Amino acid sequence: MAEKDPRKQTLAKLREEHRKLDKTIAGLTAQTMSDQLEIQRLKKRKLQLKDEIARLQSALVPDIIA
């Protein structure tokens, strides 16, 4: 069954991109002659994705009034 909420679809796409960046960064870091500037750029994008994922997750969880 497909997700109807576009926020959940966006969240899934962001998580997938985050995982791909993690693998790419790990691969570049393992190389002896890796481009440090490229690694830093990828890490910055990964952090941006993490923040956006957290924001979307927070928006999906309803506030509980105690």
ChimeraX commands (.cxc) that place a marker at each C-alpha (Angstrom):
marker #1 position 0.00,0.00,0.00 radius 0.5
marker #1 position 1.47,3.33,-1.07 radius 0.5
marker #1 position 1.93,6.12,1.45 radius 0.5
marker #1 position -0.62,8.89,0.86 radius 0.5
marker #1 position 1.00,11.53,3.06 radius 0.5
marker #1 position 3.51,13.46,0.93 radius 0.5
marker #1 position 5.54,14.26,4.06 radius 0.5
marker #1 position 6.12,10.54,4.63 radius 0.5
marker #1 position 7.18,10.11,1.02 radius 0.5
marker #1 position 9.59,13.02,1.33 radius 0.5
marker #1 position 10.91,11.60,4.59 radius 0.5
marker #1 position 11.59,8.25,2.94 radius 0.5
marker #1 position 13.44,9.93,0.06 radius 0.5
marker #1 position 15.54,11.99,2.46 radius 0.5
marker #1 position 16.46,8.93,4.50 radius 0.5
marker #1 position 17.50,7.08,1.34 radius 0.5
marker #1 position 19.67,10.01,0.20 radius 0.5
marker #1 position 21.19,10.17,3.71 radius 0.5
marker #1 position 22.10,6.45,3.54 radius 0.5
marker #1 position 23.64,6.87,0.08 radius 0.5
marker #1 position 25.72,9.81,1.24 radius 0.5
marker #1 position 26.92,7.80,4.23 radius 0.5
marker #1 position 28.13,5.02,1.92 radius 0.5
marker #1 position 29.77,7.49,-0.46 radius 0.5
marker #1 position 31.57,9.27,2.37 radius 0.5
marker #1 position 32.76,5.97,3.81 radius 0.5
marker #1 position 34.10,4.93,0.40 radius 0.5
marker #1 position 35.92,8.21,-0.16 radius 0.5
marker #1 position 37.36,8.20,3.35 radius 0.5
marker #1 position 38.76,4.70,2.80 radius 0.5
marker #1 position 40.74,5.88,-0.24 radius 0.5
marker #1 position 44.26,7.07,0.47 radius 0.5
marker #1 position 44.08,9.89,-2.08 radius 0.5
marker #1 position 40.59,11.16,-1.37 radius 0.5
marker #1 position 39.33,14.67,-2.11 radius 0.5
marker #1 position 38.91,16.23,1.33 radius 0.5
marker #1 position 36.91,19.15,-0.04 radius 0.5
marker #1 position 34.41,16.75,-1.63 radius 0.5
marker #1 position 34.15,14.77,1.61 radius 0.5
marker #1 position 33.45,17.96,3.58 radius 0.5
marker #1 position 30.78,19.00,1.06 radius 0.5
marker #1 position 29.11,15.59,1.32 radius 0.5
marker #1 position 29.22,15.66,5.12 radius 0.5
marker #1 position 27.62,19.11,5.14 radius 0.5
marker #1 position 24.82,17.88,2.85 radius 0.5
marker #1 position 24.38,14.82,5.09 radius 0.5
marker #1 position 23.93,17.07,8.14 radius 0.5
marker #1 position 21.40,19.20,6.25 radius 0.5
marker #1 position 19.46,16.05,5.41 radius 0.5
marker #1 position 19.58,14.91,9.03 radius 0.5
marker #1 position 18.14,18.24,10.18 radius 0.5
marker #1 position 15.39,18.12,7.56 radius 0.5
marker #1 position 14.56,14.51,8.49 radius 0.5
marker #1 position 14.27,15.51,12.16 radius 0.5
marker #1 position 12.04,18.47,11.25 radius 0.5
marker #1 position 9.73,16.29,9.16 radius 0.5
marker #1 position 9.56,13.59,11.84 radius 0.5
marker #1 position 8.64,16.23,14.38 radius 0.5
marker #1 position 5.89,17.54,12.11 radius 0.5
marker #1 position 4.45,14.03,11.69 radius 0.5
marker #1 position 4.21,13.38,15.44 radius 0.5
marker #1 position 1.25,15.14,17.01 radius 0.5
marker #1 position 1.86,17.27,20.07 radius 0.5
marker #1 position 0.65,15.69,23.30 radius 0.5
marker #1 position -0.90,18.13,25.70 radius 0.5
marker #1 position -0.35,17.00,29.26 radius 0.5
marker link #1:1,2 radius 0.2
marker link #1:2,3 radius 0.2
marker link #1:3,4 radius 0.2
marker link #1:4,5 radius 0.2
marker link #1:5,6 radius 0.2
marker link #1:6,7 radius 0.2
marker link #1:7,8 radius 0.2
marker link #1:8,9 radius 0.2
marker link #1:9,10 radius 0.2
marker link #1:10,11 radius 0.2
marker link #1:11,12 radius 0.2
marker link #1:12,13 radius 0.2
marker link #1:13,14 radius 0.2
marker link #1:14,15 radius 0.2
marker link #1:15,16 radius 0.2
marker link #1:16,17 radius 0.2
marker link #1:17,18 radius 0.2
marker link #1:18,19 radius 0.2
marker link #1:19,20 radius 0.2
marker link #1:20,21 radius 0.2
marker link #1:21,22 radius 0.2
marker link #1:22,23 radius 0.2
marker link #1:23,24 radius 0.2
marker link #1:24,25 radius 0.2
marker link #1:25,26 radius 0.2
marker link #1:26,27 radius 0.2
marker link #1:27,28 radius 0.2
marker link #1:28,29 radius 0.2
marker link #1:29,30 radius 0.2
marker link #1:30,31 radius 0.2
marker link #1:31,32 radius 0.2
marker link #1:32,33 radius 0.2
marker link #1:33,34 radius 0.2
marker link #1:34,35 radius 0.2
marker link #1:35,36 radius 0.2
marker link #1:36,37 radius 0.2
marker link #1:37,38 radius 0.2
marker link #1:38,39 radius 0.2
marker link #1:39,40 radius 0.2
marker link #1:40,41 radius 0.2
marker link #1:41,42 radius 0.2
marker link #1:42,43 radius 0.2
marker link #1:43,44 radius 0.2
marker link #1:44,45 radius 0.2
marker link #1:45,46 radius 0.2
marker link #1:46,47 radius 0.2
marker link #1:47,48 radius 0.2
marker link #1:48,49 radius 0.2
marker link #1:49,50 radius 0.2
marker link #1:50,51 radius 0.2
marker link #1:51,52 radius 0.2
marker link #1:52,53 radius 0.2
marker link #1:53,54 radius 0.2
marker link #1:54,55 radius 0.2
marker link #1:55,56 radius 0.2
marker link #1:56,57 radius 0.2
marker link #1:57,58 radius 0.2
marker link #1:58,59 radius 0.2
marker link #1:59,60 radius 0.2
marker link #1:60,61 radius 0.2
marker link #1:61,62 radius 0.2
marker link #1:62,63 radius 0.2
marker link #1:63,64 radius 0.2
marker link #1:64,65 radius 0.2
marker link #1:65,66 radius 0.2
view
